[in-house]
Amino acid sequence: MIRKPMLLLCVLVGMTSAVSVADTAVTMKSLLEEMVDRGRLARLPAPTYECGQFSSYDRRTRDAEDRENWFANRDWSHYLRKEKHGERTEWVMMDADGPGSIVRFWMAPPKPGLPPQGKIRIYLNHEKKPTIEVQAEKLFNGEIVGAPLSAVRSIGRNLYLPIPYAEHCKVTYDRNFWAEGNKVEARAWHIINYRTYPDSVDVKTWTWDALDKYQDTLKKVQKTLLKPDTVLPKGARQMEGTQATLKPGQSLGKELADGPAAIHELSIRLDAMDLTQALRSTVLKLSFDGERTVWCPVGDFFGSGVGLNPYKGWFRTVSEDGTMTCYWVMPYQKACRIELENLGDREVDARIGKVGVSPWEWNERSMYFRAGWHSKVRIPTKPRSDFNYVKLDGEGVYVGDTLTIYNRAKAWWGEGDEKIFVNGEDFPSHFGTGTEDYYGYSFGGAGGTFDAPFHAMVRGHGNAKEGYVTQSRTRSLDAIPFDRSIDVNMEIWHWRDTKVDYSAASYWYARPGAKCNLEPEEGQARRAVSATP
């Protein structure tokens, strides 16, 4: 069945407070509300869930000891199995027992300019007939829901509409490059992120009727995602900022001692003769209840990377005037300290601007917000290797990252796949199909830069020539909980034998006592940033 397109009108009212998720059942409505409730990420998930991933990664990849195949790169048109439905052959992309929900679905077309040619079918709860049956391009470009939850971003096809199911979910596609004589039009790359809940959780299965029933919620969420500054927690108040001219080695700090409370909005602005260098060499440090949990260059923390690159996301924005704002909810029991330190060799005018604070009930599920930064320069692209973003021990939730690279060759650099090991897995449960695919675009950024609520490529000069690239992904429904550990990596996979620079800022929440492998990298933050675009 193909559903006729719906006109999704934006309502002209904003959400003035964070909505909460119903405690009784998980529904499409509750998941949409959770998507825009930033405060939920600051507590251990309730109900608990695991975040998994299905993708078309090259199936020759089995064991890290097999170094050649560990970096195998034919990442398209690999499926779990094939099925016959009468005369029709379908290839299974996803097969998961519930209760659960699809929370992110990404695909790439066969080639630039040619939309996906196959049909996607989504079977829920072991039904013989698919609940959703639609041409792939329509699924990602407005057949069920419009932007920003469904959109083409720099050629990549993205769907963020949650599709919950009570018992089981199977997703199929009816084209296969390998089975169709290597026809280019049959190629397909895919990544599906999904949640699995404990059996005791009551999940209401997605239906077309539910889509109609929850239209008001859907419209509000669609509008709210495009206006990140409109969601304020109850009791929100604004604290006075501070500013100073920082000579090399100097710091600017602000103390809050009104806990239990939570920062829900933080704005920083820097001015300098060399702003690009200042954004890398000025470091943001956040401490909560006496523990430093954030150490990150300002530009990287706010997703701007190298230089000032304006964009708008759900968790962070960078304005044309240089104001950088984050909306992560950052709770503390007693006190916190915000600090900017100038590690560079020139003066920087630094301003801690808007600091929004709201009430917070600290309990056994509350977590501290944390962020770290890892940078390495002149990494050889051969032999191939994995770049570690972060390794964490403890209990928490991984909520995103920003990657900035410097490319030194006139060729595409980002064939590498993400490899995310959760709770000590032998093989990563999140194994992708390409760096650009992880960040929601496709074909090496040939479609140009973009911004969206949960992902962005704010700088793309170096995608096929010498220069910088900055891309970011933040996670809401696709956040990854861990109760023992998480190890986040990205392959360095370049088409040329050259050297590249990688810098990754990672964001996560964790319970007190969690450990991280990242230490402050002052030397790397001080390094001169190249003036090359």
C-alpha positions, -999 to +999 in steps of 0.1 A: +000+000+000+013+035-009+000+062+013-008+095-004+014+124+007+002+146+035+005+183+038+022+190+071+014+225+082+035+243+109+015+256+138+024+292+147+029+285+184+062+274+200+067+250+229+075+271+260+086+242+282+101+208+277+074+181+271+075+149+290+071+113+279+042+093+291+051+068+317+024+042+308+034+033+272+059+040+244+041+054+214+049+074+184+036+104+203+057+098+234+089+093+213+083+125+194+079+143+227+110+126+240+129+138+209+125+174+220+129+169+258+166+176+262+164+170+300+157+133+295+192+127+282+206+139+316+190+109+334+195+072+328+168+061+304+135+051+318+123+028+304+157+013+297+166+004+262+195-007+240+204+011+208+214-011+179+222-007+143+218-026+110+238-015+080+251-027+046+287-028+058+310-051+039+305-086+053+341-096+047+348-076+078+348-101+107+378-098+129+402-070+137+431-095+134+424-098+097+437-063+089+429-063+052+393-072+056+389-052+088+389-022+065+369-038+036+351-011+017+323-026-005+297-013+018+266-014-004+239-039-011+247-063+018+217-077+035+208-103+062+191-127+037+167-129+008+131-138+010+105-149-017+071-133-015+053-150-044+071-139-075+088-111-057+123-112-041+130-090-011+163-084+006+162-081+044+178-049+058+166-052+094+152-080+115+147-073+152+125-086+179+106-061+200+094-043+218+113-015+201+114+013+176+132+025+145+147+059+154+169+068+124+170+055+089+196+066+064+201+056+027+223+067-002+212+067-038+229+045-064+248+075-076+245+113-075+215+125-095+198+091-095+173+085-066+170+051-049+153+028-074+138+002-051+108-001-028+110-003+009+087-025+029+084-024+067+066-054+083+055-050+119+047-077+144+052-106+120+023-094+097+025-110+063+016-077+046+039-047+051+025-018+072+046+006+051+052-001+014+067+028-005+094+038-031+125+045-011+128+081-024+093+089-012+100+075+023+129+099+027+115+129+009+080+135+022+057+105+016+051+100+053+065+131+070+081+163+058+113+181+068+131+183+091+122+147+102+125+135+066+149+152+042+177+149+016+209+163+031+238+167+007+226+137-013+220+115+018+185+104+025+174+108+062+143+098+082+141+106+119+104+097+124+101+070+151+084+038+141+076+018+172+066-019+173+054-042+200+068-075+189+090-074+158+102-053+129+115-064+095+126-040+068+132-051+032+144-037-001+138-052-035+170-042-053+204-059-049+235-049-069+252-083-064+222-103-075+213-081-105+245-084-125+262-055-108+238-029-122+247+005-108+210+015-104+206-015-080+232-002-055+220+008-020+238+018+012+217+018+043+220+024+081+191+018+105+193+027+142+167+012+165+158+008+201+151-025+219+132-023+252+127-050+279+098-073+273+079-057+302+076-023+283+043-016+267+051-003+231+022+006+209+028-004+173+030+023+146-001+026+124-013+050+097-042+058+120-017+067+148+001+090+123-032+108+118-041+108+155-008+124+165-007+151+138-008+179+164+022+165+182+041+159+150+035+195+138+047+209+170+078+188+170+086+197+134+083+234+142+102+232+175+132+214+160+138+244+138+136+268+167+159+254+194+157+285+216+120+281+221+121+252+246+127+264+281+123+242+312+098+253+339+113+278+363+141+288+339+161+319+348+190+338+332+222+344+351+244+375+345+274+368+322+310+380+324+337+391+300+374+399+299+404+403+276+425+373+281+462+375+276+481+342+268+477+319+297+448+338+314+414+325+322+379+338+327+355+320+350+320+321+364+308+302+394+273+290+401+265+277+436+227+274+436+223+236+432+206+213+428+200+230+394+209+226+358+224+248+331+201+245+300+216+272+279+252+285+276+265+311+251+301+319+245+316+346+221+352+352+212+368+381+194+404+381+183+427+393+155+430+357+144+395+343+154+402+310+136+431+303+159+414+316+190+385+292+185+409+263+186+434+277+212+407+289+237+394+260+258+361+256+275+363+239+308+332+229+328+333+215+364+303+201+383+304+195+420+342+198+420+348+174+391+359+187+357+338+170+331+344+191+300+377+201+284+374+211+247+384+239+223+356+263+220+351+259+182+350+222+184+327+221+214+300+241+196+303+221+164+320+250+144+353+232+141+380+253+125+369+288+120+335+304+126+309+284+106+273+295+113+246+268+115+216+259+135+211+225+152+189+213+180+216+211+207+240+238+194+239+269+172+265+292+158+253+327+148+267+350+121+278+375+148+300+348+164+277+339+193+279+301+200+251+286+221+246+251+234+213+237+248+226+206+265+210+202+299+239+201+325+228+193+360+247+196+392+240+189+429+257+219+445+278+240+422+295+244+389+322+264+373+324+277+337+359+286+325+376+298+294+413+295+291+435+312+265+462+287+255+472+308+224+499+334+220+476+364+213+450+382+233+414+370+231+383+390+240+362+363+257+326+366+269+306+341+288+272+354+278+238+339+284+237+313+311+202+298+315+197+279+348+166+259+358+155+237+388+167+201+388+158+172+411+190+152+416+184+115+420+200+081+414+194+084+377+209+119+373+241+122+352+268+148+346+273+162+311+307+155+298+328+163+267+363+156+256+386+163+226+411+141+208+434+154+181+462+139+161+481+154+131+497+140+101+483+105+104+494+082+076+465+070+055+483+038+048+484+013+064+447+020+073+439+025+109+411+034+134+410+068+150+396+066+186+371+093+195+368+082+231+367+052+255+345+053+285+340+031+315+310+035+338+273+040+332+259+066+309+246+076+274+267+087+243+250+117+227+272+128+198+304+141+183+320+166+160+348+156+136+372+181+119+397+168+094+425+184+074+429+168+040+462+171+021+453+154-011+429+161-041+408+131-033+380+119-010+391+111+025+360+097+043+354+061+032+360+050+068+332+034+089+323+040+125+330+011+149+313+015+182+317-012+208+292-012+236+297-029+270+328-048+259+315-063+226+339-085+206+324-070+174+309-035+172+272-034+173+274-001+154+294-007+122+287+017+094+293+023+057+313+055+055+321+086+076+298+108+056+270+082+060+275+083+098+270+120+096+239+117+074+251+129+039+265+109+010+290+107-019+318+127-003+299+159+002+292+164-035+259+179-025+275+207-005+273+218+032+241+217+052+226+220+086+197+201+103+185+195+138+207+165+145+234+166+119+254+190+099+284+195+076+293+232+083+326+232+063+334+211+033+364+227+015+385+197+019+362+170+008+380+164-025+409+188-022+433+202+003+415+219+032+392+215+062+360+196+067+338+198+098+308+177+104+287+169+134+261+145+147+240+148+179+218+121+192+183+122+207+163+090+202+194+073+187+215+081+218+235+050+229+232+039+265+260+019+281+261+003+316+298-007+316+317+008+287+316+023+252+345+026+227+339+049+197+361+048+167+362+059+130+383+043+103+408+065+085+402+055+049+415+078+022+417+071-016+453+085-016+485+076+003+489+109+022+486+123+057+456+138+074+447+156+107+418+143+128+402+161+157+371+147+174+350+163+201+327+138+218+297+144+240+282+121+266+264+119+299+276+096+327+269+088+363+294+101+390+326+080+390+327+073+352+361+072+336+374+085+303+406+078+283+409+114+272+433+139+289+436+176+281+457+180+249+470+215+255+498+211+229+474+202+202+451+231+210+480+254+208+491+242+174+488+268+146+457+263+125+465+264+088+451+293+068+443+269+040+405+268+033 
